[in-house]
Amino acid sequence: MEKIWSGRSAGALDKYADELNSSIGIDKRMYREDIQGSIAHAGMLAQCGIISPSEGAELIDGLGGILSDIDSGALAIDPAAEDIHSFVEAELTKRLGDVGRKLHTARSRNDQVALDTRLYLRRECGETVALIKDVISALCHVAEANRDTIMPGYTHLQRAQPVTFAHHLLAYGMMLSRDISRINDAAERMNVSPLGAAALAGTTHPIDRAVTAKALGFYAYSLNSMDAVSDRDHCVELCAALSILMMHLSRLSEELILWSSWEFKFIELSDEFTTGSSIMPQKKNSDMAELVRGKTGRVYGDLTTLLVMLKGLPLAYNKDMQEDKEAVFDAFDTAKLCLAVFAPMIATMKVNADNMLSAAKGGFINATDLADYLAKKGVPFRTAYKLTGQIVARCAASGKSLEDLTLAEYREYSEAFEADLYEEISLSTCVAKRTSAGGAAPSNLDIQLRFLGGVIDD
Ligand code: ARG
């Protein structure tokens, strides 16, 4: 295939140089955006009198034909083309003759690729946000059903204080809500049209950038042509937002894996999201959660690829930047697949409330409440903390729980202990009384569910 830039150079590219140079394998997926951008550009060229109205109409018509032919499969994207931009232009010229050659007036592939990528990523952002909402909705659903399911809350992976399974899950709902807002913020900042920046310095043709910006749904056009073609902040920002999203999914994956183990047995993932072992017939492995955890490293890698690729580049366009798409597309593909698995995996998991409760009963997780009990009776907290520590040590040595000691035994430590202490340290009281704003009490769940419901409906 003749190169779009053949003219100055007479010779063909070396075979491997051609392979290295080619980006069609990656950017062919932007064919819709490329054609959409070209249609807006052709319309603007005609509107500004740079080409005639009939030429404009012919170009728009021809581009529409190429789009529907690719969509229907009637036209295959040629893998030998250099990139999607040259493929579409060559096809248009094949169909329209010389008029097709007018499309690239006042434009460069530099502003074209910057445009296509923004349009493509805008759609990816919308799809990803919708998938995150599905996961939040699954978390809310399981939380609703587990408002009173008591489990140990952990710090240092040591049983710390009792919480509800609902409260634990909604913590992830909150994290994911921020992931949505990060993606939306980045999408908003990206929503500025680079089209018309041309190669790097704009054009002497009397174009109207506001026309194409509006037609393509941008709220503005970029004010500096060199920035427009050199900027890949949006790719970096989106990969960073996706890295944080994946980090959240990975942490939840880690918990799902732990909770599914025989050691915890808090949940059982449905067969649709687990696999067996080829040798150990008893095994039910949490492969999907493990893969999400593993794929997180891959998305971090995409972010690193972009940061390193960009750090030494002089203005304006450099071919290094062609690498941006493979990284950012991979980050979106990976995150979207993980999200699509996650929502139903959460929604269908079986919760073993009894095992969570028995785990909560061990490990003295009501010790803070015992100290608080004394503190509420006027014992200074630090003293109450120390006495409680001694009581815990005594129980631990004798294999008892705090509930097992008699009132007389408690009173050996402090006269402040009275019969109401048992009610105060029961696990359900410990959870129900944590009503401080944002605390683990079930009465704090509605406000969280309402907030997340708002995020989903937004
Ligand atoms: N395939 C190229 C890319 O993705 C398109 C832009 C080419 N521009 C150029 N000056 N060679 O970056």
Residues whose N, C-alpha, C, O or C-beta is under 5 A from the ligand:
A	BS01	LIG	S23 D83 R109 N110 V113 M321 Q322
